[in-house]
């Protein structure tokens, strides 16, 4: 088992689920999403219990889905409520339904035992729906293993090489990260004083000469990451909390496994400065290109790993944060495997 089942995953942006049926595979499970008449998102196993036709190729009928093969109807709980040509619904005619929570404009799905679904475990990415923040956001379908894609988000030493003109700066190679492991999350911090900040943030903050830049992230396993990044004019107190002479950016990444070799990447880039300024929005929209550079290198890496199955890979000092994250995730997977086997 390569996935944690008893966990929340992001299934989509709120606007992804509308009047049409949405088919999406998560952790190797085909799921169909739809909105009921009161606007609530429902999620069902994408397989009719009659002859296994995908419900996603059926029809959305108010609070129900009608199978496109023989017309059986299912409500939001997965219960079959009608069968054409007969009055009796056969006992046990149902499909699996999944717990759903909408929070911060993301649709979260619980992939494990419904009784264990605890909405308080969902992290708060408030900037995604706050009027005090402006966001740039998107969705990528990526062809690589989700753990490898988590690696690149948590590994800041790749940026001078993958993003040399935007997020790359030499200080990320010199400054050792401070990694803190907590019960339900992993935290990492790099503070880079009086140095050349990443070009993208230096431009946005209008920094002249040296700057103080920072990169903090919080990884909430199995698959979400929050970044607090930014830069300020050197020596103006940014590390002590005064960001008057700098800028703050929060990046959110939901890296949801589709299969062993593919994933869904839902992301946002949020700022609390120049929120109504079109020029700033256009300038920072380059972040989409930056994140696509991550996609390109990870998909290329994945192709080589497929071609060289089982080939050994060395670890180096810069891998410390990503190894911690992988160990944390592996422990959760193993604990769940043992509990299911007991």
N, C-alpha and C positions, 0 to 999 in steps of 0.2 A: 504494500500500500504506500503510495507516494504523496497522498494528500491527507490533510487533517479534515475529517468530516464534521466533527462537532465544533464548528467555527462559522463566523460570518464572513461572507465574500460579497464584493460589489458585483452586482449583475448588470448594472447599467446606469446611465444618467436618467433622471426622472423623465426627460423628454423622449427617451428611447421606447418607453412603454406608453402607447396611446390607444387609438381606436383599433389599430391593426394588431393581429397576433404577432408576438416576437418569439422566434425560436433562437435559443442560445444554449450551448453545451457548457457545463461547468463541472469540473472534476470528473470528466468522462460521462456525465449524466445529461441526456437531452431533456431540456425543460422548455415549456411554453409559458410565456408571460402575457397577461392581459389586464385591462382595467375594468372593474365592475362599474355599474351605473353611478355609484356614489364616489367614484374616483380612486377606490382602493386597488392596489396592485395585487393580483393573485398569480401564483405560479404552480403549475401542474407538471407531472411527468408527461413528456411529449410522446405518449404512446397510448392509443386506445386499447382498453382491456378486451375488446371484442376480437379484432383481427390485427392488432398492432400497427394500424396506420398512424402516422404522425398527426397528432391533434393540431399541430401548427399549420397544416395544410387544409384545415377545416374552416369554420366560420365563427366569428365573434357575434354572439347573440345576447346583448345586454349583459346579464350577470353569468352567462353560460358560454361554453364552447360546444359547437356542433361538429361532430366528426365528419370529415369530408368524404368518407368511404361509405358508411351505412347510416349516418345521421343520429347516432347515439349522442345524447347531450349530458354534459358534466357541469356541475356548479363549481364555485370557487374552492370548495373543500375537496374536490376530486370525486365526489359521489355522482354516479350515473343517475339521472333523475327521469330519463325517458328513453324508450326504445321504440322506434317506428314499427308499426304493424302488430304491436302487442301492448297490453295494459300493464303487465307485470315486469318490473325491473328485476333481473336475476339477482339472487343473494350474492354479495361479494363483488358486484359490478362497481368498481371504483378504480381510481388511479391515485398515485401518491401526490399529496400537496406539500408545499414547502412554506415554512414561516418566512414572512417578508416584513421588513421595516424600511420606511423611507426616512432618511435623515441627511441633512446637508446636501440635498438634491441628488443623492445617490440612492439607488435601490439596493438594499442589502438582503441577501438570502442566506438562510441557515441550512447547511447541507447535511447535518446529522440528525440525531434523534430530536423530534419536535419538542419533547418535554424538557430538553436541556437548553432550549433557545433562550438566551438571556440578553435582552436589548441593551442592558447597561454595559455590556462588554464592547459595544460599538464605539470607536473613538469619535471625539467631537472635532470635526473639521469645519468650525462655524463660519470661517471666512468664505466658504463656497456659497452661502446664501445670506451673507450679511450686506446691508446697503452701504456699509463703511468700507467695503473692499471691492475692487474691480477684478474680474477673473478672465483669464484666457483658458480655454479648456478644449479637450478633444478625446477621441477614442482611437486606439490602434489595435489591430489584430496582428499578433506577432508570432512568427514561426520559430520558436525555441522553447526550451524548458523554462518553467516559471521561476525556478530557483536561480538559474543563470541570469535571468532578467532582474531579479531582486539584487543579485550580486552587483550589477553595474550601477544600480541606483545608490547603493550603500557605499560603493567604492569611489571615493573622490579623487584618487590618484590617476584615474583614467582621463580626467578632463583636460589636462594639458596636451593630450595626444588625440583624443576623440573630438574635443571641442576647443581647439587652440585659440580661436578668435572670439570666443564668447564667454565660456565659463572656466576656461583653463587659466591657471596661474601657478607659477613655480612654487609659491609658498605651500601649496597643498602637498608637495613632495617633501618639503623640509619639516613641516610641523607635524608632530605625531598626534594622532587623535586620542582623546580621552573617551573610553568606552565604559559605559555603566550598564550592568545587567540588572533588571528588576523582575518582579514576578511575572508580569504580562507584557513586558516590552523591553527593547534594547535601545539605549540612547548613545549618541556619539556627538562629540563636539570638537571642532577645530577653530581656534582663535588665531588670526593672522594679523598681528599689529604692524603698523608702519612699513607696509610692503606694497607691492603692486597688486591691487585687487583684480578679480576677474573682469575682463574688459566690458562685459555686458552691464555689470552692476556699477562699475566706475563711470560709465557713460550716463546711466540712469540717475546716479547720485551727483553728477557733475563734479566729480572729485578732481582736484588739481594736485598733481604730484602723488605723494604716497597716501595710502588709505589704511584704515582698519577694517578688515573683512572677517566674516564669520560664516561658518557652515555647521548647523546643528540639525540632526535628524532623530526621529523617533520611529523605530520599526515595531509595529504591532503584528506579531505573527497570527495567522500564517502569511498575510499578503497585503498589508497596507503600510505606507510610509508617509510621514510628514516631515517637511524641511522648513526650517527657519534660516534663511540666508540673507545676506545683504552686505553693504559696505557703507562706510562713512569717512569723512575727511579724518586723517590721522590725528590722534590725540584729542578728539572732541568728546570723549566719554561714552562711546557707543557700547563698549563692553560692560560699562556700569549701568546701562539702561537709557542713556540719553542718545536718541537717534535723530535729534533735530537736524543734524548735519549729515544725514545719510538716508538710506532707504532700506525698507524691510520687505521681503518677499516670502510668501509661504507657498511651497509646492506640495501638492498632494498626489500620491501615486497609489492606485489600487491595481494590483497585479494578480489577476484572477486566473487560475489554471483552467484551460479548456480541456486539453488532453495532456499526455506526457510531453508532447512536442509542440504545443501551441498554447497561446494565452490571450487574454483580453487585458489591455492596458487602458484604464480610465485615469485621466490626469487633469490637474488644474494648476494654473499659475496665478496666484492672487497677490495683490498689492494694496496698501493702504495710503498711497500717495498718488497725486495726479489722477484720481479715479475717473474724472470726467474729461480727461484730456485725450483727444483722439490721436495726437502725435505720439504721446507716450504709449498708448495702446498699440499703435502701428509699430513703434520701435521695438517693444517687448514681444511682439508677435513672432519674432525670430525664434522664440523658445520652442515653437513647434518644430522648426528645422533642427534645433539642438537635440530635442528628444528623438527625432527621426534618425539622427546620427547614432544614438544608442541602439535603435532598432537594427540599423544596418550592420553594426559590428557584432551584435548578439546573434543575428540570423546567420552571418558569415561564420561565426564561431560554432554555431549549432551544426552547420553543414559539415564542418571538419570533424566534429565529434561523432557524427553519424558515420563518416567515412573511416574513422579510426576508433572503432568501439573498444573500450577497455584500455585505451592508451593512457599511460601514467601522466600526471600533471604535477609539477612541483608547486610548493607553497613558498611565498616570500613574506618578508615582514609587513609589507603594505596590505597583506590579505587579512590582517588581524580582525578588523570589524566584520568582514563578510564571513569569515570562519566562525566567529561568535554567533552570527545570525543563523548560519546553516546548522550549527550545533543545537541552537535553541529550537529550530524547526524540527530537526531530526528527533529530538527528545520528545516533542509533542506527538509526532507521528508514531514513535515507538510506544509511548504510554497509551495511546489510543488503540494501537494494535493489540497490546497485552490485555487491555480491558475488554476488548471484543472477544478475545480468545478465552478469557476466564469463564 
